[in-house]
């Protein structure tokens, strides 16, 4: 299984010149026409169904996007922009290829000077989330979800939608878009701190510290994890580094294994969609070590969550 969705369709995203102040030409909830007219060859006119009336209904920011084709996770220093709406095929005679075989192009009005990239990720039907091609009949309407990846620090959110040609660009001011529930919202996107007992997101998992126990050799920390995605999620010692940080600031690295608390055996394999389990981390520490924070670092994205353990 391909785990991370490779950023594809790079050519669909570009940098638009900004010779004048930005002015939105489209609004959420209102249809706007994008695409190309019927090809006119004089006596012959050919309709390729390349024009749509698009209604962008909702926009949100996220670090992951659940679907049934492959897990989508924003890379290090990135975030996802999720565009939801409907598109009406304005052809009177021809069905339009949609979703799996096409996407709406996206332009950025103002150049982003910081790190990161702008990339197309995927476009799919929100009803089945499989990324399959559909045929929209003449005059018919299809719902869509389009996902792009942008730098985490990108705040301008002045984006233009187009199809095939940029002669019709629908410019939206989307600065009101907010991050879906995430402990990284309001941070630099790389490091978050949560209070004891708090549920937090880390890559494709949701997690919560379930308990800390002193042992003869040091400590164990139990971590409840659940997979909220629609495909199996990676879970195990090799995907997240764990450190126990003491009251004096020193850090103790975990023994490279995560036990399944229910069986007492090392966890092996992925976590099924919707499934949860409790993993146990083991740390070797001296008698004077007082644990204050569990630090988890993702091997895939470098994101770090520090969980307070109380006093």
C-alpha positions, 0 to 999 in steps of 0.5 A: 500500500502506498502510504503517503499520497505523492503530490501530483498535478503540480502544473495545476497550481501556479503563481499568478502575477499581482499587478494590482490589489486583490479583488475577489470575483467569486463568493462562497455559496454563489455559482461562477462560470469557469472553463472553456467555450465550445471550440469554434472551427467556423462551420464546425463547432465541437463541444468537449464539455469543458465549462462548469458553473462551480459553487464553492460551498465550504473551505477548511484547513487540515493536516489530514484528509480521510478518504478510501483511496489512500491516506492523505497527510500534510507533510512537514511545514505544510497544511491542507486546504480542502475545497468542497462544492458542486459543479454543473456541466454547462454543455447542452450535448455532451457528458463531462469527465469529472473527478478522477480524470480531472481537477480544477486548477488553483492559482495563488494571487500573492507570492508566499515568501516563506518555506513550503510548496503549493501542490495539488493533492486529490479531487474526489466525490464526497459521497464515496471518497474513492477518487473515481472518474464520473460522467456528469450528463449535460446540465447535470451537477456533481459534488466534489472535494478538492484538496491542495497542500500549501505552506503551513505559514501561508495565511493570504488564502487568496485563491483562484479556481479555473478549468483548462484555461485561466481566461476565466479565473474565479478569485476567492478571498478565503481568509476566514478558513479555519483549521479543523480540530488539531492541537497544531492549530495556532502553532508553527505546525511542527510542535504542540503542547497538550495538558494531561489527559487531553486527546490529541492528533498526531499524523493519522492517529488520535491519542491520549496518555492513559497512565504512567507507572513506576517500575523497578527499572523506570517507568511505563507510559500507556498511550490510547490510540485510535485510527479515525481514517478510512484506511489502515493507519501505521502504528508501532515503535518505528513510526513515533519516537517517544521520550520521557522528559524529567523535572530537571529537563533531561530526556529518557528515550523509550525501549524500541518496542510498543507493547499491546497492553491487552496481550502483553506482546509487541504490537505488529501491523497497522491499525484498522479503520476506526479501531483503537488500542492501548500501547505501552512504552517502556523507559529505563530511568533512575530512582531520582527521575521524576517524569513530567512530559511525554514527547512523541515525534513523528518519523513521517512528518517531524511533528512533535507533541509534548504531553504533560504528565502532571505532578 
